[in-house]
Amino acid sequence: MKRLMFLVSTLVLSPFAAFSAAGGSEAAARPNLVVILADDLGYMDIGANNPKTFYETPNIDGLARRGMRFTQGYAACCVCSPTRGSLMTGKYPPRFGITDYIPGMRSGKLLSAPNALHLPLEETTIAEALRDGGYATFFAGKWHLGGGEFYPGAQGFPKDLVAPGVKNLTNAQFWYPHSVKPPNPKDDPKTTDRIVNEVVSFIGAHKDQPFFAYLPFLAVHIPIGARADLIANFEKKKAGVPENTWGTEGKSRVRQVQNHAAYAAMLKQLDMGVGRILEALEKNGLTERTIVVFMADNGGLSTAEGHPTSNLPLRGGKGWPYEGGIREPWIVVAPGLTKPGSVCDTPVISTDYYPTLLELARLPLKPEQHLDGLSIVPLLKGETLDRGKPLFWHYPHYGNQGGAPHGAVREGDWKLIEWYEDGSLELYNIAHDLGERNNLAARHPETARTLLDKLAAWRKEVKALMPTPNPNFDPNAKPTSTTTKESARGVGR
């Protein structure tokens, strides 16, 4: 009974409902939406998920205290571009053809499956749906879903975006408004402050109309960069933590300790930016009328390219199908709807944001578009939600981080991984083996077969492209990219 009374009271006292009752128009009464996407941020990197983290994330942790923290929030892929596309479309990556970072296409024993170089314009993105529903839209940061005519301005965001310093816009992945003078690159190497400056200006200019601000930050992706004073502070802090220790993942080393001062500084600068965004909302009287979403595009980078962070006790990291590669920091703050400091253990995935944001914006759902997304509004209310289907992943590529082509499926507590090179299977009970150390495929063959059949049926449904045998494979050679120099120029991972 107390639970029911709480839910009723939060709905009655919702600032969204109160604003509407005060006589504002239906459009003006809709909540603002701010989606903050960190790049390569690990689940264990933030204090809300890991109180013992080496890093300092007080503002992100503050979001968790104000809203709902999801302990089993997933990205739709273990690398960036596919997950970004899933956010925009509400679909699993194979449906729109981007299954690796753009351009991707490394090969090994298998030839990588084809990978689209842009998000098709035929997709109706969440930005377009919100724009058409009366929302002002904003973008600044890393798009990584196509340049040229496929830039954010063609997918529901303002058309006057620029890609600084890029001569060939076909390959541009970073886009910004041009209204605010950029900070000194020495003090802002990841453009974190530039993104924040731009959105703070936007918030002030649009405080009287509903807006959707999508902020895909470059941090904490390599190359690592942060203010010198922040790095110096963490160098001092590093003296009190353990030295590096290493494990192995496949043929890769994997970091087991968080102590990277420059990485910590880069994350600190991102967290400070989050704080400034929240201050701007407060200054403009929008805190109680704004929904804030925070997540990352894939797991923390732990097995290659500098190994800057550790995801333990989660296994692996970016580029791998283990929890360290796909489980993300997931926080949703919906004033008057989410109980402050609440925690949800229900598995959710990045495709779910599209229908969730539409429902929160009081706009009609588009089930023909967000085919794979499910609104998690019931969870935000403290209710239960039965997805009715497993969660799926498909990565028919070789990752820069050591991972190989694979697929995965999670249903209930069971998670199956299929390695495409040889068809080998790994089966884990996530509830009892979070670190995925005990492969139960041989012990539970029926469960493995059932999940494998569902994974195969799903691939057929979404028309997933598969890797093919590589006739020129040299087992002594490292995986190489099959993209041309022209298509790869200027494109990050």
N, C-alpha and C positions, 0 to 999 in steps of 0.2 A: 504494500500500500504506500509506504514511504517513497519507494522508487517511482511509482506512478505519479504521486504528488509532485516529486521533483521534476519529472519530465513535463508535466502540465505547467508548472510554475515557470520553467525556463522558456517554454514556448510563449506563455502569456507576457512575460517580461522581456522577450526578445527585443532589442533595440530596433531591429528591422521592422517588426510588427508595430512598435510604438511610433516609429517615424512615419509609417504609412497612415496610422490612425490620426496623426497630427495634421493631416490634410495635404501632404505632399503627393505628387503624382506617382503613379505606379512605377514608372521608370526611375524616378528620383529615389524611391523607397528601396530600391534594390541594393544589396550590399556591394561594396567594392571588392575586387578580387586581386590579390597580390600573390603571384607564384614565384618563389625563389628556388632556383635550381643550382645546386653546387656541382662542380665538375670533379669527378673521381673522389668524392668524399666518402670515406668508409663509415660503416655503421658504428664502429667502436671509436671513431674520432671525436665524437661530441660527448660532453659531460653527462647529458641527460641519459645516454645509453651506457656510458662507461665512466663512473665517478672517479676511477683511477687513471683516466687518460692523462697523458703528458701535456696535451693541448689545452687551451683556454677558450671556451665558447660560452661565456655568460649570457649573451643576448639570444643565441640559439636555444640554450637551455631555458631561458626565460619564456620562449615561445611554448616549450613543452609544459611549463608550469601554468601557462594561460589556456592551453588547449588540450588536444588529445595526441598522445604519442603512440605510434603504431610500432610494435616490437617485431612484426613480421610483414613489413612493407617491402615490396620487391620492385626492381626495375625489370622491364620487359626484355632486357638483354644485358650481357656482361660488358658491353662497350657502349659508347655514347650515342652515335647517330640513330641507331634503331630505337633506343629508349626515348630520345627526343621526338622521333616521329610518332611513337605510341602516345605520348602526351598530347601531341597536336591532333591526332586522328581518333584516338580511342580504339585503335586496332593493334593486333599483334604485328610485329615487323614484317613477316613474310607476306602479309596482305598488300603492303605498299612497296615491297621490293627492296627495302633497305635493311640488310641483315648484318652489316658490318659498318665500322666507321667509314666515312667517305674520304678517300676512295677505297681503302682497304685492299682486298684481293691478294693476300699472300698465299703461296702454295707450298705444299710439302709432298707427302706421299699421295695426297689427293690434290686435284685442282679445285680451287675455291669455287663455290657457286657464284653465279653472276650477282653483282651488287649494284643497285641503282645509284646514280650520282646526285639525285635530287628527289624531294618529295613531290609526287605528281600534283599538278595544279587542279586536277579533278577532285582531289580530296577537299571536303569541307572541314576546315580546321576549327578548333575550339575558338580561336581568335575571330574567325569569320562568323561563327554562330553567335558569339557575344556581340560583335560589332553590329550585326544585323538585328540584334535584340536591343539596341540602343546604348551599348557600352562604348566609351572611348577606349582605345587600345594603345598599349605602349610596349616597345621592345628596345632592349639594349643589351648587347653581349654576344654570346656564342650561339649562332644559329645551327650551323653544321648540317643543314638539310638541303643545301644547294645554293649556288650563287647566281649572278646574272638575273635572268627573268624569274628564277625560282627563289629569290631572296624573301625575307620576311614580309616586305611590302606587298608581295603578290599573294600572301596567305592570311590577310586580315589585319596586318599591322600597318602603321603609317608608311606612306610611300617615299617620304623624304629622308630615308635612312642612308647613311654613308658607310663605306668600308675604308677607313683611313689607311693610306699607304699601299693599297692594292691596285696594281695596274690592270690585271686581268680579273675583272669582277666575276667571271664564270666560276672561279675557284674561291671567291671570298666567303669566309665563314663567320667573320666578326662584323657586326653592324651596329651603328649607333645613331641617335639623333645628332643634329649638328648645332644645337641651340646653346650648349654650354662649352666653354673653353676647357680642353682636356688638362688634367694636372700634369706636373712634371713626370715623365716616364720613370725617372730615377726613384721617385717616391711612390709610384703607382704602376709597377711593371706588369701587373695582371689586369689593369684597367678597372680594378675593383672600385676605386673612388670615383672614376669617371661614370661608371654605371650608376652608382649611388647619387652622384650630383645630378645626373639626368633625370632619374626617377623622382628625386626630391622636388625638382622644378616642375615636373609633370603633375605631381600630387597637388602642389599648391595651385596650379592653373586649372585643375579639374575637380576641385573639392565640392563643387555644386552639382556634379553629374556622376552617375556610376561609371567606374573605370575598371579595366582589366590590365594589369601590369605584369608582364612576363619578364623575369630577370634571370637569364641563364649566365651566371658568372663564369669567368675563366678559371678562377681559383677552385680547387687546389691542383689543377692539372700541371704537369711539367710543361715547359721549363719552370723550375721553382724560382719565385721572385717575391720579395717583400721589402718593406722599409728597413733600412739598416738598423735603426734604433730598436725595432721589434726583434730583429734577429739577435742583436746583442743581448737583449733581455732573456731570450730563451737559451742562448749559449751559457749564460750564468745558471739558469735553471737546470740545464743538462748535467751539470756537475753533480747533481744529487740523485740521478737516476741510473739504472744499470747500463752497462756497456752493451754494444750490439751482440745479439746472438742470432743464429741462423738455422733454419730448417730447410727442407727440400720439398718442392712440389713438381713432380715429373722430373725434368732435367733442369729446373730452375731453382735458384736459391729463394727463400722466402724469409722476409724480416719477421722477427719475433718480439721486437722491443720498439716501443714508441719513444724516440729521443732525438728526432731530426729537428734541429733548431730552426732552420730556414723554412721547412714545411710548416712548423708550428706558427712561425711568424706570418706566413701567407694565410693560414687559416684564421689567425687572430685578426688580420686586416679585414678578412671577409666577415668575421663576426662583428667587428666594429661597424662595418657597413650595414649589416642587418640592424644594429642598434640605431643608426642614423635614419634608416627607413621608418622604423617604429616611432622615432621622435618626430619625424615629419607628419606621420599620421596623427599623432597626439596634438601637435601644434595646430593642425588644421581641423581639429575636432572630429576626426574620422576613425579613431581607434575602435569604438564600439559599433561602427558600421562597416568594418573592413574584415574580410576573411583572409587570413594569411596561411599559405601552404609552403612547407619547406621539405625538400627532398634532394637526392643526388641522382645522377644519371647511371651510375654503376658503382661497383665496390672500390675500396681503396687500393691504390697501386702498391703491391707488396712483393711481386715476383720478378720485376724487371725495371729497366729505365730509371735506375737510381734507388729503387726499393724504398721510397720515402716513409711508408707507414706500415704498421702491423694491424691486422684484423683479428688477431686471436681474442677469444677462443674460436672465432669463425675460421674456417679453412679457406686457403687460397685468397684470391683478390681479383682485381680487374682482369678480364679476359678469360676467366675460369667459371665453370658452372656451379662451383661450390658456394655456400652461403656468403663467404667473403667477397664474392664477385657480383652477387645479385641482390643481397639484402641491404637495404638502404636506411639512412636516417629519414624518417617519415613523421612529420608533425603537421597537424591541421588545427588552426585557431579559428573558431567560428563563435564569436561572442553571442551569448544568449542561447546557444545550441549545444556546444560542447561543454562538459563539466571541466572546469580548470583542474589541471593536473591529472586528468584521466589517462588510462592506459588501455589499449586495445590489442589483444593477441590474435585476432582474426587475420589470416593471410589476405593481403590486398596487393594490387599490382598497378603499375603506372597507367595502364589503359583505363583505369577506373576514374581518373581525374576528370576526363571529358564529361561524362554524364553527371558526375558529382557537382562540378562547377555549374553546369546548366541548371540542375535542380536547385542549388543554392541561390542562383540568380533568378529563380522563378521563371525560367524560360522552358519551353517545351523540349523534351528529350528528342534526340535524333537517332533512334535505334538502327536505322538503315546506314548510319555513318559510324557511330561508336559500337561496332558489332561485338567487340570483345570486352568493352568496359561495362562496369556495373556501378551504379551510384552507391556510394558508401554513406549516404546521409543517415540511414538507420543506425549505423555504427556510431556516427557522430552524436546521435541522440542518446546513446547508451543502450540501444536495442541490439538484437542479434541479426545476423544476415547469413543466409544460406546461398552461396554462389551457385551450387548445383553442378558445377563443372570443375575439373582440375585446373591448375595453372600450368602454362606451357612455355618452353623456351626453345629457340632454334638458332644455332650459330654454326653455319656450314663453312667456317673459315679457320685459318690459323691466326691466332692473336699475336700481337707484338709482345705480349707478356708471357708467352710460353704455352698457352692453351691450344688445343687442337679442335677440329670440327666435332660438334656434339649437339645433342638434343637433351631436354630434360622435362620432367613432368612432376608436379607435386599434387597429391590428393590426400587430404587429411594430414596425418603425421608422416606419410610415406613419400619419399622422393627418389625417383629413378633417373639415372644419367646413362645415356647411350653414347658411346664413342664411335663416330662414323668410320674411322679408319679400319677398325677390325670388328665392330659390332659388340665389343665387350660392354658389360653392364655393371653398374654400381647401384645398390639399393640401400637407402639409409632411413632410419626412423628418426626424424628430426627432433621429436619431442624428447627422446632418450639419448640422442647422439648428435648434439648441436654441432660438434666439430667434424662430423662425417668421417669418422675413423674406422668404423666397423661395417664393412661391406656385407650386407645380408642377402645378396642376390642368390647365392648357392643355398642358403638356409631357408629362404622363402621363395622358391621358384615360381609358385603360382601367382604370388603378388607381383613379382617382377614381370611375368608374362602378361598379366592383366594391364599393368601400367604401360608396358611396351606397346601393346595393341592400341591403347588409347592414344599414345603419342603418335603412332603411325597413322591412325585415323584422323587425328588433328592435322598432321602435316598434309594429308590429302585434302582435307576441308579447306585449308588456307592456301593451298597450291604452293607449298614451300619448295623452293629449289634446293637440290642436293649437290654436294661436291661429287666429282667424278675422278676415276683413276688418273694419275699423272704418268703418262708414258715415259717422261724424261726424269723421273724421280731418281735422285742420287741420295742414298741414305746417309751419306757423310756430309752432305751440304746442309746449310741452314735454310729455313723457309725464306722464300724471296717473294717480292711483290711482282705481280703480273701487270700492274698498271703502267702506263707510259709516263715518262718524265713530265710531259706536258700536263697530264691530268692530275698528277700528284703535286705539282708545284704549288707551294703556298698553302697546302692543306695540312692541318694538324690531326692528331688522333683523339 
